[in-house]
Amino acid sequence: MCGIFGYIGVKSAAPLLVEGLRRMEYRGYDSTGIAVLNGEIQVHKKVGKVNDLKKILPKVIKGNCGISHTRWATHGGVTDENAHPHLNETSSLAIVHNGIIDNVRLLRKKLESKGIELVSETDSEVLAHMISIGLDSGQEPIEAVRQTLRKVVGTWGLCVMFKEHDMIICAANGSPLILGQGDGESFVASDPHALTPHTQSVSFLEDGDIAIIRRGGFKISRLEGGSSSTGITILEEEWGEADLGDYPHYMIKEIHEQPEALRRCISGRLDYANGNGKLGGLRLDSATLRATPHVRLIGCGTALNACKVGRLAIEKLARVPAMAHVASEFRYNDPVVDQLGLHFAVSQSGETADTLSAIKEIKLKGGLVFGIINVVGSTIARLCGRGVYIHSGPEQAVASTKAFTNMVASLLIFALRLGRTRSFSRAKGRKIIDEFKKMPDRLEKYLEDPGPIMEAVDAVKNAKSVLFLGRGLSSPVASEGALKLMEVAYIPCLSYPAGEMKHGPIALLEEGSPVVVIAPDDEMKEKTVASIHECRARGARIILIHAEGDEIASEGDISIAVPRCDPLLTPLLTVIPTQLIAYHAGLALGCDVDRPRNLAKSVTVE
Ligand code: M6R
């Protein structure tokens, strides 16, 4: 989603800005722009990719202070005018903004009543004009930004650059901004990945912080006045730039990285001697675990599907009530938060605004919330303070694959840990751990020979819609398969617990309708077979994902076998054929599989 990168130093700013934007490309965006100060503020902005922007940039852009932006449209269409940076009327200041201004209509009206002409449809542009009014009335730059933001309701990661002042002013509230200090130069970015080539010494602005950055360093204070407690952090883990290697796309590369990623995730976390899971980052003792009345798991998209697997595993192993919540709904349903309950915010990026807002709600109500996160040092990881890093490594494709596997694995380990504080025996724990340790090899084995994926692709690629069915732990896997195919190949997909199919979705079935059924060898299998027969009777074409050597294979028109494993662990394997079907269907239909239309990698607006 939207990304910000800014620089003030001694080097030429423009190439650094362009490189900063490039490093944030994986987040997804639809337009880009830069503003560079060299006596005047020069702005270049354009719909399209960073490469498209590069094509319209003059060969040399002088100036060693600048701000830049990748925009993912929220207010106003995808146009050059709506791309950031935005200027005030006299071009004496430029702004870039991430986030959403909720009271924009009122603010626009006020500006228009003063005769100010807004040239874009964005909410962000109002900030440029409001700050400009403050400057015209004699306020210092920091005061003009402060006074402006006090009138704004919403979220911001904001950078302001001035024609007359050698500084950049930054402010954050509900949208991350990170300041970096180099030697005689300072940086600002919304994503640590853009900063790490320049410096490891950074400050994550807290909500309500405002900062002046100059060449020699930065000064952070609070919007309401007074000093900020935000300190310097040394970035611990930098993934570097994930390159494609021999793979044509990140999505397929990341699908194939799952065995290794899973190995990393479970390493050191399975305690065979005690038949227990070990998740040190939770810092939770057995007494607290025993006292918990329930567990709530919160996430969006793929993370939500992982939560649904996690909730079933927790109830199964620990016999503790568990729920999976859609993060975007959580806060607005005014949830009852039990202070003894355990809450988990699950997110690959650690930046998802909906998940962040749920965490804030839980904290406000005195609840305990832990992160299950991939990106180290991300906003959610820092806000939760305690949690589990899933160690998938960089996930660049917008469609999440290896993060799902590791979210599920982390939640399964937690289910084991919680179960062991209750009635779940050490012997049973050991049995699961034995099986768990074999899973990376099984994933590898499957990926070496994934079965008739291309036949499945032929069956789905021109379908009006595809139905995904599964029961028990396979029901969220069906949802994940449907989400992936929809995202990457733009095919309408529905997912249902198989038993629910006859209560409505069956009406969609006609001769040749593709139905993907996830039916590993578990206690639900026979029930799922009954649903297959119901689909078949209506002419559906069954793409069956099943356990190797299972006689159920004959129930599928196209049957894809995955290695056998403990039923509890099947989601780690059965999801992979669905990812491969999505990837190859996307390719067959000529879609941009790594950057599907309209989607963003980290969704930083609610
Ligand atoms: O970074 P997060 O895990 O919080 O992201 C949540 C969803 O936006 C994300 O899973 C989305 O659904 C993916 N594009 C799925 O492939």
Boltz pocket constraint, residues with backbone or C-beta under 6 A from the ligand:
constraints:
  - pocket:
      binder: B
      contacts: [[A, 300], [A, 301], [A, 302], [A, 303], [A, 346], [A, 347], [A, 348], [A, 349], [A, 350], [A, 351], [A, 352], [A, 355], [A, 398], [A, 399], [A, 400], [A, 401], [A, 483], [A, 484], [A, 487], [A, 599], [A, 600], [A, 601], [A, 602], [A, 603]]
      max_distance: 6.0
